[in-house]
Amino acid sequence: MHLRYRFRLYPTRPQRGALARVFGSCRVVFNDAVAARKLAHSEGLPYPTKALLSRALITEAKRSPKRAWLAEVSAVPLQQALADADRAHRNFFDSLAGKRAGGRVGPPRFKRRSNTQTARFTRNARFALLPCGRLRLPKIGDLKVAWSRELPAEPSSVTIIKTTTGKYYASFVVAVEDDSDMMEPLADSDTETGIDLGLADFAVLRGGKVIQNPRFFKRLERRLKKAQRALSRRVMGSANRAKSRIKVALVYEKIKNSRSDWINKQVATIVAENQGIYVEDLHVKALIRGHAAKSWHDAAAGMFLTRLESKAARAGRTFARVDRFFPSTRLCSACGDLTGPKGVAELGVRKWTCGCGAVHDRDQNAEINIRREGKRLVAAGQADT
Protein backbone atom coordinates (compact mmCIF):
# COMPACT_ATOMS: atom_id res chain seq x y z
CA MET A 1 0.00 0.00 0.00
CA HIS A 2 1.28 3.46 -0.89
CA LEU A 3 0.53 6.57 1.15
CA ARG A 4 1.33 10.23 0.67
CA TYR A 5 2.92 12.47 3.29
CA ARG A 6 2.95 16.20 2.65
CA PHE A 7 5.17 18.76 4.37
CA ARG A 8 5.74 22.50 3.98
CA LEU A 9 8.97 23.66 2.32
CA TYR A 10 10.82 26.92 2.89
CA PRO A 11 13.23 27.41 -0.03
CA THR A 12 15.67 30.31 -0.12
CA ARG A 13 15.50 32.94 -2.87
CA PRO A 14 18.09 31.19 -5.12
CA GLN A 15 16.28 27.89 -4.54
CA ARG A 16 12.96 29.47 -5.51
CA GLY A 17 14.57 30.60 -8.75
CA ALA A 18 15.88 27.09 -9.41
CA LEU A 19 12.46 25.61 -8.65
CA ALA A 20 10.84 28.12 -11.01
CA ARG A 21 13.11 26.85 -13.79
CA VAL A 22 12.12 23.25 -13.02
CA PHE A 23 8.40 24.08 -12.94
CA GLY A 24 8.65 26.04 -16.18
CA SER A 25 10.57 23.27 -17.94
CA CYS A 26 8.07 20.61 -16.84
CA ARG A 27 5.18 22.79 -17.96
CA VAL A 28 6.77 23.38 -21.39
CA VAL A 29 7.44 19.66 -21.94
CA PHE A 30 3.87 18.79 -20.94
CA ASN A 31 2.39 21.46 -23.20
CA ASP A 32 4.66 20.50 -26.10
CA ALA A 33 3.50 16.88 -25.80
CA VAL A 34 -0.16 17.91 -25.80
CA ALA A 35 0.42 20.24 -28.78
CA ALA A 36 2.31 17.56 -30.74
CA ARG A 37 -0.50 15.05 -30.38
CA LYS A 38 -3.14 17.65 -31.24
CA LEU A 39 -1.21 18.55 -34.39
CA ALA A 40 -0.83 14.90 -35.37
CA HIS A 41 -4.56 14.32 -34.92
CA SER A 42 -5.57 17.42 -36.93
CA GLU A 43 -3.26 16.50 -39.84
CA GLY A 44 -4.16 12.81 -39.82
CA LEU A 45 -0.64 11.70 -38.91
CA PRO A 46 0.20 8.58 -36.85
CA TYR A 47 -0.17 8.92 -33.09
CA PRO A 48 3.22 10.01 -31.60
CA THR A 49 4.43 7.45 -29.08
CA LYS A 50 5.91 8.34 -25.72
CA ALA A 51 9.39 7.26 -26.86
CA LEU A 52 9.17 9.42 -29.96
CA LEU A 53 8.05 12.45 -27.94
CA SER A 54 10.80 11.88 -25.36
CA ARG A 55 13.44 11.94 -28.07
CA ALA A 56 11.98 14.97 -29.87
CA LEU A 57 10.84 17.11 -26.92
CA ILE A 58 13.62 16.43 -24.43
CA THR A 59 16.74 14.85 -25.95
CA GLU A 60 16.81 16.74 -29.26
CA ALA A 61 15.20 19.87 -27.84
CA LYS A 62 18.14 20.36 -25.45
CA ARG A 63 20.45 20.62 -28.47
CA SER A 64 18.35 23.33 -30.15
CA PRO A 65 18.79 27.05 -29.35
CA LYS A 66 15.07 27.42 -28.65
CA ARG A 67 14.97 24.81 -25.86
CA ALA A 68 18.62 24.70 -24.76
CA TRP A 69 17.64 25.83 -21.25
CA LEU A 70 15.99 22.43 -20.64
CA ALA A 71 19.50 21.09 -19.94
CA GLU A 72 19.74 23.35 -16.86
CA VAL A 73 17.35 21.16 -14.86
CA SER A 74 17.29 17.49 -13.94
CA ALA A 75 16.01 15.21 -16.70
CA VAL A 76 13.88 13.11 -14.34
CA PRO A 77 11.06 15.65 -13.72
CA LEU A 78 10.95 16.30 -17.48
CA GLN A 79 10.42 12.59 -18.14
CA GLN A 80 7.75 12.51 -15.43
CA ALA A 81 5.96 15.49 -17.01
CA LEU A 82 5.94 13.62 -20.32
CA ALA A 83 4.60 10.53 -18.54
CA ASP A 84 1.82 12.65 -17.02
CA ALA A 85 0.80 13.90 -20.47
CA ASP A 86 0.80 10.34 -21.79
CA ARG A 87 -1.32 9.14 -18.86
CA ALA A 88 -3.78 12.00 -19.39
CA HIS A 89 -4.21 10.96 -23.04
CA ARG A 90 -4.64 7.30 -22.11
CA ASN A 91 -7.29 8.19 -19.52
CA PHE A 92 -9.13 10.20 -22.19
CA PHE A 93 -9.07 7.35 -24.70
CA ASP A 94 -10.07 4.75 -22.07
CA SER A 95 -12.95 6.99 -21.02
CA LEU A 96 -14.18 7.23 -24.60
CA ALA A 97 -13.97 3.45 -24.99
CA GLY A 98 -15.76 2.80 -21.69
CA LYS A 99 -12.71 1.10 -20.20
CA ARG A 100 -12.30 3.63 -17.39
CA ALA A 101 -14.53 3.70 -14.32
CA GLY A 102 -16.12 6.95 -13.25
CA GLY A 103 -17.27 9.99 -15.18
CA ARG A 104 -16.24 11.03 -18.65
CA VAL A 105 -12.70 12.43 -18.85
CA GLY A 106 -11.83 15.12 -21.35
CA PRO A 107 -8.59 15.50 -23.32
CA PRO A 108 -5.59 17.03 -21.53
CA ARG A 109 -5.41 20.81 -21.51
CA PHE A 110 -2.41 23.11 -21.55
CA LYS A 111 -0.91 23.99 -18.19
CA ARG A 112 -0.80 27.64 -17.11
CA ARG A 113 1.87 29.49 -15.18
CA SER A 114 -0.68 30.96 -12.76
CA ASN A 115 -2.03 27.56 -11.68
CA THR A 116 -0.50 25.09 -9.22
CA GLN A 117 2.97 24.00 -10.36
CA THR A 118 4.40 20.52 -9.75
CA ALA A 119 7.61 18.61 -10.47
CA ARG A 120 8.11 14.95 -9.53
CA PHE A 121 11.49 13.44 -8.65
CA THR A 122 11.81 9.65 -8.53
CA ARG A 123 14.65 7.58 -7.11
CA ASN A 124 16.43 7.87 -10.45
CA ALA A 125 16.92 11.56 -9.67
CA ARG A 126 18.85 10.58 -6.53
CA PHE A 127 17.03 12.95 -4.20
CA ALA A 128 18.02 12.44 -0.57
CA LEU A 129 16.79 13.09 2.95
CA LEU A 130 19.78 14.40 4.87
CA PRO A 131 20.48 13.64 8.57
CA CYS A 132 19.95 17.34 9.32
CA GLY A 133 16.34 17.04 8.10
CA ARG A 134 16.75 18.84 4.79
CA LEU A 135 15.65 17.56 1.37
CA ARG A 136 18.39 17.48 -1.27
CA LEU A 137 17.25 17.81 -4.88
CA PRO A 138 19.52 17.68 -7.93
CA LYS A 139 20.49 21.10 -9.36
CA ILE A 140 18.38 22.82 -6.69
CA GLY A 141 20.08 22.28 -3.34
CA ASP A 142 19.12 21.41 0.22
CA LEU A 143 15.58 22.55 1.02
CA LYS A 144 14.33 23.27 4.53
CA VAL A 145 11.39 20.99 5.44
CA ALA A 146 8.91 21.61 8.27
CA TRP A 147 8.61 18.03 9.53
CA SER A 148 5.42 17.32 11.49
CA ARG A 149 6.06 13.57 11.77
CA GLU A 150 8.52 10.93 10.67
CA LEU A 151 8.16 9.01 7.44
CA PRO A 152 7.44 5.30 8.08
CA ALA A 153 9.83 4.21 5.31
CA GLU A 154 12.10 5.52 2.58
CA PRO A 155 10.06 7.44 -0.02
CA SER A 156 9.99 6.20 -3.59
CA SER A 157 9.31 9.65 -5.03
CA VAL A 158 8.77 13.24 -4.00
CA THR A 159 6.60 15.82 -5.77
CA ILE A 160 7.45 19.47 -5.24
CA ILE A 161 4.32 21.63 -5.31
CA LYS A 162 3.93 25.38 -5.57
CA THR A 163 0.41 26.56 -4.84
CA THR A 164 -1.31 29.53 -6.45
CA THR A 165 -0.61 31.49 -3.24
CA GLY A 166 3.15 30.96 -3.47
CA LYS A 167 3.54 28.23 -0.84
CA TYR A 168 5.84 25.25 -1.40
CA TYR A 169 5.21 21.66 -0.33
CA ALA A 170 6.96 18.30 -0.64
CA SER A 171 4.65 15.31 -1.16
CA PHE A 172 6.38 11.97 -0.48
CA VAL A 173 5.09 8.59 -1.70
CA VAL A 174 5.88 5.87 0.83
CA ALA A 175 5.22 2.13 0.60
CA VAL A 176 3.86 0.71 3.88
CA GLU A 177 2.48 -2.62 5.02
CA ASP A 178 -1.25 -3.13 4.55
CA ASP A 179 -1.75 -3.62 8.31
CA SER A 180 0.45 -0.72 9.42
CA ASP A 181 -2.56 1.40 10.53
CA MET A 182 -4.54 -1.53 11.96
CA MET A 183 -6.36 -0.72 15.22
CA GLU A 184 -7.33 -3.01 18.04
CA PRO A 185 -10.86 -4.42 17.47
CA LEU A 186 -13.65 -3.10 19.69
CA ALA A 187 -15.59 -5.97 21.24
CA ASP A 188 -18.57 -3.92 22.49
CA SER A 189 -21.62 -4.42 20.27
CA ASP A 190 -22.60 -0.79 20.81
CA THR A 191 -19.54 0.36 18.91
CA GLU A 192 -21.37 0.29 15.60
CA THR A 193 -23.05 3.26 14.01
CA GLY A 194 -24.99 4.31 11.00
CA ILE A 195 -24.30 7.74 9.53
CA ASP A 196 -27.06 9.87 8.07
CA LEU A 197 -25.59 12.80 6.16
CA GLY A 198 -27.46 16.02 5.58
CA LEU A 199 -27.23 19.79 5.41
CA ALA A 200 -29.04 21.02 8.52
CA ASP A 201 -26.66 18.76 10.47
CA PHE A 202 -23.62 17.36 8.72
CA ALA A 203 -24.12 13.88 10.18
CA VAL A 204 -26.24 12.07 12.76
CA LEU A 205 -24.68 9.03 14.44
CA ARG A 206 -25.90 6.35 16.84
CA GLY A 207 -27.63 7.56 19.97
CA GLY A 208 -28.56 10.91 18.44
CA LYS A 209 -24.96 12.17 18.35
CA VAL A 210 -24.88 15.11 15.96
CA ILE A 211 -21.94 16.53 14.00
CA GLN A 212 -22.74 20.14 13.22
CA ASN A 213 -22.29 21.42 9.68
CA PRO A 214 -19.31 23.84 9.81
CA ARG A 215 -20.19 25.62 6.52
CA PHE A 216 -16.64 26.80 5.82
CA PHE A 217 -17.50 28.39 2.47
CA LYS A 218 -20.47 30.28 3.88
CA ARG A 219 -18.33 31.71 6.70
CA LEU A 220 -15.84 33.25 4.27
CA GLU A 221 -18.23 34.01 1.40
CA ARG A 222 -18.37 37.74 2.11
CA ARG A 223 -14.58 38.00 2.22
CA LEU A 224 -14.38 36.03 -1.03
CA LYS A 225 -16.92 38.30 -2.77
CA LYS A 226 -14.99 41.38 -1.68
CA ALA A 227 -11.73 39.96 -3.02
CA GLN A 228 -13.37 38.92 -6.29
CA ARG A 229 -14.91 42.38 -6.78
CA ALA A 230 -11.49 43.97 -6.31
CA LEU A 231 -9.98 41.51 -8.80
CA SER A 232 -12.64 42.30 -11.42
CA ARG A 233 -11.65 46.00 -11.36
CA ARG A 234 -7.97 45.40 -12.02
CA VAL A 235 -6.43 45.89 -15.46
CA MET A 236 -5.53 42.67 -17.23
CA GLY A 237 -1.81 41.95 -16.99
CA SER A 238 -1.12 44.57 -14.30
CA ALA A 239 0.83 43.98 -11.09
CA ASN A 240 -2.21 44.95 -9.02
CA ARG A 241 -4.29 42.28 -10.75
CA ALA A 242 -1.65 39.68 -9.83
CA LYS A 243 -1.84 40.80 -6.20
CA SER A 244 -5.65 40.66 -6.21
CA ARG A 245 -5.58 37.19 -7.77
CA ILE A 246 -3.41 35.97 -4.89
CA LYS A 247 -5.87 37.46 -2.36
CA VAL A 248 -8.71 35.51 -3.96
CA ALA A 249 -6.58 32.36 -3.98
CA LEU A 250 -5.77 32.83 -0.28
CA VAL A 251 -9.46 32.79 0.64
CA TYR A 252 -10.06 29.64 -1.40
CA GLU A 253 -6.99 28.05 0.16
CA LYS A 254 -8.21 28.80 3.67
CA ILE A 255 -11.61 27.27 2.90
CA LYS A 256 -10.03 24.18 1.38
CA ASN A 257 -7.50 23.60 4.17
CA SER A 258 -10.04 24.21 6.96
CA ARG A 259 -12.52 21.79 5.41
CA SER A 260 -9.89 19.11 4.77
CA ASP A 261 -8.50 19.32 8.31
CA TRP A 262 -11.98 19.17 9.83
CA ILE A 263 -12.97 16.14 7.75
CA ASN A 264 -9.77 14.32 8.70
CA LYS A 265 -10.47 14.89 12.38
CA GLN A 266 -14.08 13.70 12.12
CA VAL A 267 -13.03 10.59 10.19
CA ALA A 268 -10.33 9.75 12.74
CA THR A 269 -12.80 10.09 15.64
CA ILE A 270 -15.51 7.95 14.00
CA VAL A 271 -13.06 5.19 13.06
CA ALA A 272 -11.50 5.15 16.54
CA GLU A 273 -14.86 4.91 18.33
CA ASN A 274 -16.72 2.42 16.10
CA GLN A 275 -16.01 -1.13 14.98
CA GLY A 276 -18.79 -1.08 12.37
CA ILE A 277 -19.56 1.95 10.20
CA TYR A 278 -22.55 2.01 7.84
CA VAL A 279 -23.33 4.89 5.50
CA GLU A 280 -25.79 5.70 2.76
CA ASP A 281 -24.37 5.59 -0.76
CA LEU A 282 -25.26 9.15 -1.72
CA HIS A 283 -25.41 10.16 -5.37
CA VAL A 284 -23.17 13.18 -4.78
CA LYS A 285 -22.97 14.20 -8.46
CA ALA A 286 -26.73 14.54 -8.58
CA LEU A 287 -26.88 16.43 -5.29
CA ILE A 288 -24.37 19.06 -6.43
CA ARG A 289 -26.57 19.78 -9.45
CA GLY A 290 -29.75 20.30 -7.43
CA HIS A 291 -31.34 23.30 -5.74
CA ALA A 292 -28.91 23.06 -2.79
CA ALA A 293 -25.82 22.59 -4.96
CA LYS A 294 -23.68 25.22 -3.22
CA SER A 295 -24.50 23.81 0.22
CA TRP A 296 -23.59 20.26 -0.86
CA HIS A 297 -20.34 21.53 -2.37
CA ASP A 298 -19.60 23.25 0.93
CA ALA A 299 -20.38 20.12 2.95
CA ALA A 300 -18.03 17.95 0.81
CA ALA A 301 -19.95 14.76 1.58
CA GLY A 302 -18.17 12.87 -1.20
CA MET A 303 -14.74 13.70 0.24
CA PHE A 304 -15.93 12.67 3.69
CA LEU A 305 -17.23 9.28 2.53
CA THR A 306 -14.14 8.53 0.46
CA ARG A 307 -11.76 9.29 3.32
CA LEU A 308 -13.93 7.46 5.83
CA GLU A 309 -13.96 4.31 3.70
CA SER A 310 -10.19 4.44 3.17
CA LYS A 311 -9.43 5.04 6.85
CA ALA A 312 -11.84 2.29 7.97
CA ALA A 313 -10.23 -0.22 5.61
CA ARG A 314 -6.72 0.61 6.85
CA ALA A 315 -7.84 0.41 10.48
CA GLY A 316 -9.59 -2.95 10.07
CA ARG A 317 -13.09 -1.61 10.73
CA THR A 318 -16.24 -2.93 9.10
CA PHE A 319 -17.54 -0.49 6.51
CA ALA A 320 -20.58 -0.85 4.26
CA ARG A 321 -22.55 1.40 1.95
CA VAL A 322 -26.32 1.06 1.93
CA ASP A 323 -28.02 1.40 -1.45
CA ARG A 324 -29.01 4.98 -2.22
CA PHE A 325 -32.58 3.88 -3.02
CA PHE A 326 -33.06 2.29 0.41
CA PRO A 327 -35.92 4.30 2.07
CA SER A 328 -34.05 5.07 5.29
CA THR A 329 -36.08 8.23 5.98
CA ARG A 330 -39.55 6.88 5.18
CA LEU A 331 -39.09 3.53 6.94
CA CYS A 332 -40.40 3.38 10.51
CA SER A 333 -37.63 1.83 12.63
CA ALA A 334 -40.25 0.47 15.06
CA CYS A 335 -42.75 -1.34 12.80
CA GLY A 336 -41.14 -1.21 9.33
CA ASP A 337 -43.95 0.64 7.55
CA LEU A 338 -43.20 3.32 4.95
CA THR A 339 -45.01 6.16 6.69
CA GLY A 340 -42.25 8.78 6.92
CA PRO A 341 -41.83 12.04 4.99
CA LYS A 342 -41.39 11.61 1.26
CA GLY A 343 -39.68 13.63 -1.44
CA VAL A 344 -38.50 17.21 -1.71
CA ALA A 345 -41.90 18.58 -0.67
CA GLU A 346 -41.51 17.14 2.83
CA LEU A 347 -37.85 17.98 3.44
CA GLY A 348 -38.95 20.41 6.14
CA VAL A 349 -40.59 17.64 8.20
CA ARG A 350 -38.05 16.93 10.93
CA LYS A 351 -40.30 14.87 13.24
CA TRP A 352 -43.17 12.57 12.39
CA THR A 353 -45.49 10.05 14.02
CA CYS A 354 -46.01 6.59 12.55
CA GLY A 355 -49.36 4.83 12.52
CA CYS A 356 -48.00 2.42 15.15
CA GLY A 357 -47.69 5.31 17.60
CA ALA A 358 -43.89 5.70 17.42
CA VAL A 359 -42.63 9.30 17.29
CA HIS A 360 -39.44 9.69 15.23
CA ASP A 361 -36.78 12.27 14.71
CA ARG A 362 -36.16 12.25 10.96
CA ASP A 363 -32.35 11.89 11.08
CA GLN A 364 -32.15 9.57 14.09
CA ASN A 365 -34.69 7.23 12.52
CA ALA A 366 -32.70 7.21 9.27
CA GLU A 367 -29.49 6.38 11.18
CA ILE A 368 -31.14 3.38 12.83
CA ASN A 369 -32.40 2.07 9.50
CA ILE A 370 -29.03 2.59 7.79
CA ARG A 371 -27.25 0.75 10.61
CA ARG A 372 -29.65 -2.19 10.50
CA GLU A 373 -29.48 -2.47 6.71
CA GLY A 374 -25.69 -2.20 6.75
CA LYS A 375 -25.39 -5.00 9.32
CA ARG A 376 -27.76 -7.13 7.25
CA LEU A 377 -25.68 -6.62 4.12
CA VAL A 378 -22.48 -7.54 5.97
CA ALA A 379 -24.07 -10.65 7.49
CA ALA A 380 -25.36 -11.72 4.06
CA GLY A 381 -21.97 -11.13 2.47
CA GLN A 382 -23.39 -8.53 0.10
CA ALA A 383 -21.17 -5.64 1.17
CA ASP A 384 -17.50 -4.87 0.55
CA THR A 385 -16.02 -4.52 4.04
N, C-alpha and C positions, 0 to 999 in steps of 0.2 A: 504494500500500500504506500502511496506517495502523498505527502502532505506539504503544504506551503507554509513558510514562516516569513513574515514580513517585518522589517525593521527600518527605522528612519536613518537616513544618511546625512552627513554634514560635510560636503566637499568644500575644499578651499576654492578661491577664485580661479587659480590655474587649473584645478581639477574640474571645475564647472565648465571651463572653456574646452577641456579635452573631452568631457562628456557630451558637450554640444556638438563637437565634431563627429563623435560616434553616433549620436542620435540622428544627425543630419545625413550621415552616410547610409545608415540603415533605412532611413525613410526614402532616400533616393533609389537605393537598390530595390526596395519593395515597389515603389511607383514605376520604376523602369520595367520591372517584371510584369506588372499589370498592364502597362502601356504596350509592351511587346506582344502580349497575348491578345489584346484588343485589336491591335493592328493586323496580326495574323488572321484573326477571325473575320475582320472587315474585308480583307483582300483575298480571302479564300485559301490562305496558305496552310501548310500542315501545322498542327499544334506544337509550339516550342516546348521541348522537354525541359525538365529541371537541370539536367546536365548541360544542355545547350545554352540555357540562360546563364548558368553559373560561369561558363567559359566566356560568354559574350559580355555579360554585365559586371563581372568582377575581375576575372583574370585579364582579359584583353582591355577592359575599360581602364585598368590601372596604368596601362602603357600609353593611353591616349592623353593628349593635353587637356581635353575637356573633363576627364574624370581621374586625373593623376592623383588628386588629393585623397582618393579612396585608399591609397597605400599608407596613409598616415595613421590609420586605425587598425585594430586587430581584425584579421580576416574572419574569425569565428562569428561575431555578431552579424557580419554581412551575409554569411552562409545561412544563419538562422533566420534573418529577414527574408531571404529568398525562399527558405523552407516554409515560412509563414504564408507567403504569397501563394505558394504551391498548394498548401493545405486549404487556404481559403477558396481556391478554384475547385479543388476536389470536393469540398463540402457543398459548393454550389451545384456541381454536376450531379453529385449523389442525391441532393435534394430534388433536383429536377427529375431524376430517375426513380424517386421513391425509395432509395436505399438508405436514406438518413432519417432517423427518428426525430420527431419534433416538428416545429413549424418550418415554413418555406424559407430558405436562405437565399439571399440575393448575391449577385457577383461582387467580388472585392472592389472597394472604392479606394481612391487615392488618399494617402495619409497627408494630414496638414500639420504645419509647424506649430499652430496654436493649440492643437489637441495634446492629449497625453502622449509622451514620448517613451519608448522602451528599447532596450538593447539586451539581448540574452547571451550570456557567456556559459559555455559548457565546460566540461573537464578538459577538452582539447585546448581551450584557451589558457589553461594552467592558472586560473585564478586561485587565490590562497587566503585562508583565514590565519592571520598571524597571531602569535602568542600574546601580543599586546592588545588584541581585540580588534585590530583594523582589518579591512578587506582590501587585498591587493589585486588590482586589475591590470592587465597588460596595456602598456602605453598610456595609462591614466595615473597610476600611483596607488598609495595607501589611503583608503577612505576611512573616515571616522564613522563608526556604527554605534547607534544608541541601542545596546543590547537590553532587552527586557526579560529574556530567558535564554537558556542554553539550547543549542540545537541537539536533538537526540542522536544524530549521526552525521557523517560527512555529507555535505550537499552534493548533488549531482550536477546542478546548474544554479545560476543566479541571474535574475532579471533585474536590471537597473531601470527604475521608473522615475520619470519626472512628471509631476502632475501639472494641470493647467494653472495652478496657483504658485508654481515654482518650488515645490517641495520634492525632495529626493528620497527614494526608498529602495531597499534591496530585498527582493523576494527570492528566498531559497527553496529549492525542491529537495526534499529529504525522503529517502526510503526508510520506512519503519515496519516493524512486525504488525501483522493484522490484529493481534491481541494486546498491543502496547497501551491502548487506552481503556482496556477492559476494567469494569468496576465490579465490586463484590455484589453478588445477587441479593436482592431484598426479599426475605422470606414472607413478610407480612402480606396477606391477601389484600389489604386496604391500600397497598402501594401500587395501585393501577388507576388510571384516570382516562376519561375521555376528554377531548378538547373541542369546544364549540367556538369557532372563530366568528367575529362580527365586527361592527363598527362602533356601536354605542359603547361596548366593552370589547377590548381586543380579543380576550379569550376568557371562557368560563371553564373551570376545572372541577374535579370531584369535590363534593361537599360545599358547593357554592363559592369556591375560591375564585376571585375575579382578578384578572390582570387588566388594569386600566389602559385605554388607548392613549399613547403619549402624543400623537399628532405632531410630529416633529416639523413637517412641512407647514402646517397651519400656524405654528408658533412663530416661524420666521418668514411668513408670507409677506407681511408688510415691509420688512427689511429688503426682501428680494424684489418686490415691486419698485421700491425706491431706487435700488441699484440698477434695475433694468430701465427705468425711466431716464436716469442719468446717462446710461450707455446709449440709449436711442438718440440722445441730443448731440453726441460727439461726432466729429467729422471722421469719415472713413479714412483709415490709415494714419491718423494722428496719434501722438504719444498719449494724449488724454484718453482717447478711446481704448488704448491698450491698458491703461490703469483702471478704467471703468470695467473693462472685461474681466480683469482679475478680481475686482470687488464682487462682481456677480458670481464668479467661480468660487470665491471664498464662502459665500452663503450656501451655495449648492454643496460644497465640500463639508461644511458643518452639519447640514441636514443629513447627508449620506453617512458620515462617520458616527454621528449621534445615534442614528437608527441602527446601524450595523452593530455598534457596541451594545446597545440595549437588547437587540435580538439575541446576541451571543450570550448575554447574561441570563435572559429568560430561558433559553434552550438549556444552558448548563444547569440551572435550578430544577427544571422539569425532569431532566434525565437523571439527576442525582437523587431526586425524591420519589421516583416512580419506576417500578419494574416493568409495568406494561403501559404503553402509551398508544391511544387510539384516536385517530383524527378523521375528519371528513375530507374526502378527496374533492376539494373545491375546484371549480372550473375558473381559474384565476383570469385567463385570457378573456373570458366572457364578462367577468365582473368588472374588469378595467375598461370595458367598452360601454358599460351601462350608465344609468343616471347618477350613480355615486362613484364614477370612475376616479376622480381626483382623490377621494377619501380612501379607496382601495389601493391606489398607488401609494398613498402616504402610509397606509398600514403595512404594506409589504408582506402580505400573507404568504405569497409564494416563496419568498426568501426564507421566511420563518419555517415553513413546512419542509423545505429542502434541507436546511441546516439541522432541523430537529431530527429528520430521518437519518441523516449522515451521522450525527452525534450519537443517536440511539444505537445504530448498528455498530459503531466503534466501541461503545460502552457495554455491549452485550444485552441491551434491553429489548423487550418485545415491542415491535412497532407494527401497526397495521393501519391501512387506509380504508375507510368505509366508503362504499359506492356513493357518488354524488347525488344519485337519484333516490337514495334511502330517505324516507320521510321522517327524519329525526325530530323535526319541529312539530309536525302534525300528530305523531304517534304518542298516545297516552302511555307513560311509563308504568302506570298502575294496572290498566286493564288491556292495553294493546289496541284500542280503537283509534281510528283516524279522525279525531274530533278537534284537533288543534288549529291554530290560524293557518291560512293558506294563501300563498301568492303574495305579490307586491302590495295588493290592496290592504292586506292585514299585517304589514310589517310593523305598524305602530302598536299592535297588541302584544304587550309584554307579559301579561298574566291571563290565564284562561282557566275555566272550570269544565272538566269532562263530565259526560253524562253519568259516570259512575260515582261522581261526587268528589273526585280528587281535584285539588286546586294546584295548578302548576305555574312555576316561573318559566317563561319561554326558553331561556338559555340553559337553565339547570335541567329542565326536562330533556332538552336536546342532548346535553352531555351524558345523561344516564343512558339514553337510547344508543348513542354512538359507542359508549363503553361496552354495552351489552352486545351490540352487533359486532364490534371488533373482537371481543373475546370469542364469540361464536365462530367467526371466520378463522381465527387462529386454531381453535379446537378442531374445526373441520378441515384444516390444512389448506384453506383457500386464500390465505394471505401470505405475502412475502414478509417474513419477520427477520 
